[in-house]
Amino acid sequence: MESIYPESNPTERNKFTRMCIAEALIELMDTHNIESITVTDIIKRAGVSRRTYYNYFKSKAEVLSKYLQEIVAEYIKETRTRTDIGGFNDYAHICHCFQFFQKYHTFVSTLMKANLYSILINALNQYMEVYVLPDSSYSRYELFYYAGALSNTYVKWIEGGMKESPEEIAKVVYLFIHR
């Protein structure tokens, strides 16, 4: 299947440059409102030219969206190699999902602080539609419902300080969907 994340397989140098730009923006967002961050601020922090920035991105939202696409592409690659986690709504798979994305909680917190929840939900909806729907007995809207539930649970878990383990959160989700 062709990737919905074609940018996730660039040359290593291109990927490194794009990640530097994204990480520079994320770092700046830690102390500045996204609206007040300029392209000049980003390129200075990333150590790239303005032309390089615009070769890859049209906006700050696109920088963040592409960064999340890289994360999702990594998740897809990893889950494809795992035979021990079952289908997308099996406990082991849900648990793996929360374990994997736990390491990106700071990035997701940054998105939430900037009121950019749409970047997260759009990426998850796209994942469901392209990777889950073709092999699923669920409708698109059932998968979008599930995507919303997962993303909201993940965000609220982060906001709550991730006091529960990924296994505990996965159990809650699993038991709810298997009632």
FITORVO-638226 format. One line per 10 residues: number of its first residue (from 1); their letters; for each residue x, y, z of N, C-alpha, C, O. Coordinates in steps of 0.001 Angstrom, whole numbers, plus 500000, padded with zeros to 6 digits. Atoms other than C-alpha are relative to their C-alpha. Example, Ala and Ser with C-alpha at 12.3 -4.5 7.8 and 13.67 -1.06 7.14 Angstrom:
% residues 2
1	AS	500890/498810/500000/512300/495500/507800/500900/501200/500000/501936/501181/500665; 499180/498810/499940/513670/498940/507140/499230/501090/500730/499739/502198/500899
This chain:
% residues 179
1	MESIYPESNP	500851/498819/500000/500000/500000/500000/500893/501239/500000/501878/501316/500735; 499255/498756/500056/501276/503436/499115/499773/500798/501279/498653/500884/501782; 500081/499246/498743/502027/505559/502157/499211/501291/499837/499330/501989/498830; 500653/498693/499965/499775/508460/503044/500988/501041/500502/500694/502235/500534; 498951/499126/499499/502976/509906/504434/501205/499909/499068/502269/499461/499494; 498893/500141/500937/505149/510088/501299/501240/500764/500434/502359/500380/500094; 498862/499217/499542/507338/512703/502933/500791/499273/501079/501892/499696/501432; 499338/500681/498901/508236/510199/505640/501147/499130/499513/501800/498474/500324; 498914/500812/500513/510735/508492/503323/500935/500829/499107/501298/500388/498017; 499084/499191/500805/512968/511303/502075/501434/499534/500237/501678/498602/501003
11	TERNKFTRMC	498609/500295/499701/516721/511195/501952/500237/500347/501468/499514/501151/502056; 499706/499743/498582/518253/511193/505401/500316/501477/500240/499934/502032/501271; 499656/498582/499833/519596/514717/504879/498738/500859/499990/498593/501751/500826; 501249/499237/500051/516164/516078/503872/499193/499797/501275/498650/500748/501839; 500752/500298/498778/514533/514344/506809/500629/500727/501185/499923/501323/501997; 499304/499326/498906/517174/515696/509185/499695/501495/499987/499412/502081/501032; 500278/498567/500117/516646/519239/507884/498580/500314/500428/498353/501256/501187; 501397/499773/499639/512870/519000/508195/499784/499818/501493/499038/500577/502110; 500149/500232/498566/513150/517587/511704/500635/501141/500798/500109/501523/501844; 499382/498854/499328/515508/520415/512706/499063/501200/500001/498940/501899/501007
21	IAEALIELMD	500952/498890/500088/512966/522957/511497/498840/499772/500968/498450/500678/501705; 501137/500310/499116/510129/521217/513342/500398/500116/501466/499671/500704/502267; 499566/499949/498604/512103/520828/516549/500296/501433/500439/500073/501788/501596; 499783/498584/499674/513118/524496/516395/498671/500677/500309/498566/501414/501290; 501310/499406/499753/509462/525524/516125/499428/499513/501331/498902/500307/502110; 500535/500563/498753/508455/523187/518958/500696/500618/501212/500047/500947/502205; 499258/499369/498903/511208/524590/521184/499547/501444/500214/499362/501880/501350; 500458/498615/499898/510121/528148/520413/498599/500078/500603/498295/500997/501364; 501363/500017/499476/506514/527249/521200/499951/499756/501500/498941/500028/502149; 499944/500228/498554/507611/526266/524691/499994/501314/500770/499544/501374/501914
31	THNIESITVT	499911/498713/499301/508201/529922/525518/499285/501141/499285/499195/502246/499819; 500653/498940/500772/506322/531864/522825/498660/499500/499447/498481/498312/499178; 501260/500293/500663/502812/531992/521452/500296/499741/498523/501093/500459/497921; 499700/500364/501392/502776/530354/517995/499812/501170/499037/500560/501301/498068; 500252/498866/500891/501345/533506/516403/501146/501004/500012/501371/501706/499026; 498913/499026/499900/504302/535554/517626/501331/499460/499464/502298/500212/499341; 498777/500605/500529/506909/533139/516249/500072/500277/498500/499125/500005/497762; 499824/499688/501415/508279/534266/512900/500835/498916/499310/501513/498120/499959; 499146/500912/500775/509897/532266/510118/501460/500304/500303/502278/499389/500391; 498625/499619/499648/513060/534210/510931/500419/499355/501317/501537/498851/501431
41	DIIKRAGVSR	499695/500651/498719/512905/532925/514516/500289/498510/499792/501239/497964/500353; 499875/501445/500235/512496/529359/513269/501300/499676/499277/502036/498780/499691; 498803/500340/500792/515278/529418/510680/501290/500296/500762/502286/499589/500606; 498815/499717/499169/517729/531048/513099/500235/498851/500972/501364/498386/501130; 499878/501084/499027/517020/528359/515693/500403/498700/499312/501195/497930/499856; 499727/501253/500717/517154/525554/513091/501327/500025/499249/501869/498976/498900; 498742/499900/500745/520261/526883/511347/499832/499704/498517/500709/499105/497894; 500254/500203/501427/518713/526802/507874/499635/501334/499356/499383/502321/500047; 500366/498779/500711/517958/529373/505211/498482/500112/499869/497747/499140/500042; 501426/499756/500249/514578/530928/504525/499539/499166/498805/498446/498599/498822
51	RTYYNYFKSK	500333/500794/501181/514610/529228/501125/499809/498531/500363/498881/497885/499876; 500126/501392/499562/515159/525844/502771/498679/499795/500727/497976/498815/500484; 501270/500094/499281/512237/526462/505099/498840/499908/499018/497992/499023/499129; 501116/499958/500944/509927/527333/502208/500053/498878/498956/499049/498603/498298; 499940/501196/500857/511186/524373/500151/499197/498859/500618/498655/498014/499904; 500672/501088/499293/509638/522124/502790/498611/500357/500511/497732/499496/500558; 501227/499635/499294/506814/524086/504386/499398/501312/499495/500101/502205/499023; 500718/498780/500350/504172/526700/503647/499559/500771/501237/499279/501968/501164; 500502/499353/498785/503168/527420/507250/500538/499279/501236/501082/498178/501151; 499603/500615/498732/503935/526730/510889/499126/498788/500302/499610/497783/500821
61	AEVLSKYLQE	500895/501152/499779/500878/524461/511086/500448/498808/499174/500367/497668/499630; 499512/501099/500836/502287/522428/508207/501260/499375/500598/501436/498159/500531; 498803/500533/499333/505610/522079/510049/499585/498994/501070/500128/497891/501144; 500453/500866/498906/503779/520599/513037/499272/498764/499471/499440/497662/499993; 500732/501118/500600/501521/518439/510880/500966/498976/499398/500793/497773/499592; 499018/500911/500612/504469/516970/508950/500830/499294/501075/501201/498132/500914; 499270/500624/498887/506313/516335/512217/499171/498854/500569/499699/497772/500830; 500878/501058/499504/503321/514363/513474/499896/498867/498982/499830/497700/499368; 500029/501047/501022/503172/512502/510161/501234/499113/500085/501148/497905/499867; 498780/500795/499810/506768/511411/510750/499844/499040/501175/500264/497884/501108
71	IVAEYIKETR	500227/500845/498826/505784/510093/514162/499053/498859/499653/499306/497708/500008; 500971/501028/500388/502776/508241/512733/500639/498995/499043/500377/497797/499144; 499310/500903/500923/504937/506804/509930/500900/499027/500775/500988/497847/500435; 499164/500852/499144/507327/505480/512587/499131/498950/500715/499513/497785/500824; 500937/500917/499340/504363/503944/514439/499521/498921/499029/499474/497743/499382; 500460/500955/501010/503073/502306/511254/501094/498988/499699/500843/497784/499650; 498855/500886/500297/506505/500896/510459/500209/498997/501130/500420/497808/500892; 499791/500883/498846/506862/499506/513964/498878/498976/500152/499148/497801/500396; 501115/500934/499800/503375/497975/514177/499961/498937/498907/499487/497825/499139; 499976/500990/501080/503848/496253/510832/500985/498877/500267/500847/497786/499714
81	TRTDIGGFND	499015/501034/499683/506806/494351/512253/499595/499159/501210/500237/498155/501516; 500431/500683/498777/504917/493235/515362/498889/499002/499690/497868/499363/499105; 501032/501026/500168/502973/489982/515270/499310/499692/501319/498367/498902/501360; 500497/500317/498659/502244/489967/518989/498955/500983/500519/498538/500868/501671; 500924/498987/499479/499837/492932/519211/498595/499903/499424/497710/500635/499864; 501347/500208/500523/496857/491771/517168/499467/501171/499198/500225/502006/498704; 500675/498955/500763/494321/494033/515484/499924/501307/500751/500256/501375/501934; 499965/498647/499446/493840/497736/516099/499161/500164/501266/499426/501076/502049; 500809/499850/498779/491181/497191/518816/500216/498858/500994/499402/498660/501896; 499612/501008/499008/492875/494293/520641/500763/500689/501137/501424/501706/500926
91	YAHICHCFQF	499358/499379/498840/494180/495044/524126/501494/500235/499750/501996/501324/500029; 498555/499859/500198/497833/494425/523160/500324/501135/499030/501316/501844/499200; 499771/498924/500980/497553/496797/520207/499715/501372/500628/500480/502318/500437; 500335/498737/499329/495848/499529/522243/501100/500361/501002/501512/501516/501103; 498931/499788/499023/498475/499107/524947/501272/500484/499293/501912/501443/499724; 498822/499593/500767/501268/499324/522400/499861/501439/499499/500828/502201/499520; 500264/498646/500483/499682/502484/520974/500297/501030/501098/500993/502016/500855; 499764/499045/498905/499692/504240/524358/501465/499986/500433/502008/501033/500785; 498581/500069/499661/503221/502995/525111/500840/500768/498983/501739/501525/499350; 499248/499334/501067/504511/504226/521752/499838/501515/500090/500828/502246/500097
101	FQKYHTFVST	500246/498559/500045/502860/507653/521867/500273/500699/501322/500275/501928/501377; 499652/499398/498714/503708/508203/525529/501266/500843/499873/501381/501889/500513; 498739/499267/500125/507175/509338/524467/499851/501337/499263/500783/502142/499239; 500241/498750/500721/505614/512158/522410/499051/500932/500750/498467/501840/500159; 500947/499205/499222/503573/513659/525219/500339/501488/500025/499435/502323/500063; 499615/498587/499977/505570/516901/525248/499551/500687/498711/499037/501805/498746; 500436/499448/501279/504878/517477/521560/498485/500193/499984/497997/501240/499561; 501459/499897/499987/501168/516775/522014/499558/501105/500959/498610/501831/500659; 500312/498908/499072/501070/519108/525028/500222/501355/499338/499455/502293/499555; 499714/498765/500727/502626/521793/522834/498877/500309/499014/498455/501459/498890
111	LMKANLYSIL	501127/499796/500922/499890/521275/520222/498765/500473/500750/498074/501390/500305; 501189/499642/499228/497190/521483/522876/500099/501436/500520/499126/502188/500479; 499789/498645/499480/498666/524637/524397/499766/501044/498909/499321/502156/499193; 500167/499081/501128/498567/526237/520930/498624/499866/499341/498381/500434/498276; 501343/500237/500554/494962/525120/520351/500047/499375/498608/499283/499752/497719; 499835/500676/501289/496073/522868/517496/499625/498522/500084/500278/497661/499493; 500505/501374/499872/494134/519749/518451/499681/499408/498633/499811/498200/498434; 500380/500488/501330/493021/519503/514819/501131/499260/499313/500873/498340/498537; 498864/500699/500605/496528/518435/513785/500038/498559/500481/500287/497646/499694; 499999/501344/499431/496322/515444/516115/498839/499160/499455/499048/498034/499002
121	INALNQYMEV	501165/500776/500418/492794/514364/515193/500022/499755/498494/499592/498693/498042; 499909/500218/501448/493394/514851/511459/500962/498862/499668/500688/498044/498791; 499033/501076/500241/496435/512592/511582/499407/498644/500374/499590/497662/499654; 500601/501260/499572/494540/509925/513493/498863/499574/499068/498738/498393/498741; 501062/500319/500966/491525/510124/511174/500588/499468/498695/500077/498506/498122; 499354/500441/501239/493822/509775/508173/500560/498588/500162/500433/497761/499259; 499485/501338/499720/495505/506752/509743/498860/498967/499952/498988/497916/499325; 501143/500922/499979/492124/505113/510379/499456/499763/498596/499168/498628/498216; 500608/500113/501327/490835/505822/506894/500895/499227/499024/500399/498430/498227; 499105/500615/500978/493919/504664/504998/500504/498628/500444/500606/497716/499623
131	YVLPDSSYSR	499376/501238/499550/495362/501895/507171/499055/499016/500676/499293/497809/500621; 500899/500903/499284/492475/500480/509186/498772/499659/499160/498392/498491/499070; 501254/500191/500740/489382/500931/507005/500053/498907/498929/499120/498106/498860; 500014/500999/501070/490452/498762/504032/499869/498547/500477/499318/497710/499762; 500047/501373/499476/490768/495638/506216/499020/499848/501150/499077/498867/501890; 500880/499973/498839/488019/496466/508681/498546/499770/499613/498130/500056/498490; 501443/500135/500201/484369/495582/509040/499269/501250/500519/498045/501340/500416; 500584/498769/499479/483792/499010/510629/499813/501026/498875/500545/501016/497886; 500191/498913/500959/482440/501993/508709/501004/501110/500286/501632/501135/501344; 499130/498848/499817/484457/505170/508227/499622/500759/501259/500492/501171/502026
141	YELFYYAGAL	500444/499182/498871/482338/506932/510828/500206/499294/501332/500459/499946/502345; 499676/500738/498772/482765/504184/513399/501487/500166/500318/501864/500321/501479; 498565/499823/499782/486520/504493/512910/500332/501434/500414/501221/501651/501237; 499779/498614/499584/486368/508285/513176/499567/500193/501453/500211/500921/502209; 500466/499956/498608/484387/507873/516400/501088/499434/500920/501425/500033/501942; 498954/500653/499218/487054/505512/517728/501258/500879/500050/501893/500999/501098; 498833/499116/500042/489837/507889/516600/499825/501164/500974/500759/501538/501683; 500272/498899/499074/488190/510718/518527/500107/499562/501444/500658/500274/502283; 499924/500523/498632/487842/508581/521621/501448/499759/500415/501847/500112/501525; 498587/500264/499687/491483/507479/521461/500775/501305/500207/501525/501443/501174
151	SNTYVKWIEG	499231/498758/499879/492841/510973/520880/499589/500776/501242/500447/501344/501918; 500441/499283/498803/490714/512505/523632/500522/499307/501263/500948/499972/502208; 499469/500740/498851/491732/509758/526057/501486/500286/500168/501958/500517/501282; 498564/499735/499972/495385/510295/525152/500288/501411/500521/501144/501598/501386; 499797/498611/499577/495158/514081/525564/499668/500170/501480/500424/500806/502214; 500398/499855/498595/493316/513837/528890/500966/499254/500926/501202/499685/502054; 498993/500733/499231/495838/511255/530114/501246/500872/500181/501810/500943/501273; 498844/499099/499923/498657/513683/529299/499701/501163/500943/500503/501490/501817; 500377/498854/499156/496820/516608/530897/499921/499614/501468/500164/500445/502343; 500085/500487/498630/496319/514484/534011/501334/499568/500573/501397/499039/501683
161	GMKESPEEIA	498667/500329/499505/500061/513949/534322/500416/498562/499770/501413/498118/500338; 499699/501399/500331/500053/510380/532953/500272/499177/501264/501247/498429/501339; 499849/500728/498738/499595/508984/536463/499735/498504/499828/500334/497669/500506; 500292/501403/500278/498136/505768/535099/501021/499473/498990/501568/500234/498192; 499079/500608/500962/500319/503361/533172/499299/499864/498650/498070/499888/498585; 500624/500257/501305/499764/502826/529445/499107/498755/500036/498075/498699/499368; 500779/501235/499878/498499/499364/530383/498642/500261/500648/497632/499686/500242; 501275/499666/499347/495847/500832/532694/499076/500766/499058/497873/500510/499023; 500806/499236/500950/494670/503289/530047/499479/499074/498904/498317/499164/498510; 500409/500951/501044/494593/500534/527425/498876/499094/500499/497961/498763/499744
171	KVVYLFIHR	501045/500853/499437/492490/498383/529731/498650/500721/500023/497619/500134/499694; 501229/499204/499981/489928/501180/530164/499398/500071/498600/498203/499838/498421; 500472/499887/501389/489685/501688/526382/499481/498664/499515/498397/498580/498939; 500375/501329/500475/489574/497971/525658/498667/499547/500595/497792/499064/499877; 501242/500423/499355/486854/497251/528194/498787/500809/499520/497682/500278/499415; 501101/499174/500488/484755/500160/526940/499547/499552/498608/498348/499437/498355; 500382/500354/501367/484864/499107/523285/499533/498547/499870/498948/498177/498852; 500403/501397/500065/484243/495445/524094/498862/499679/500948/498730/498537/501388; 501184/500218/499140/481104/495882/526222/498966/499240/499255/497898/498954/499798
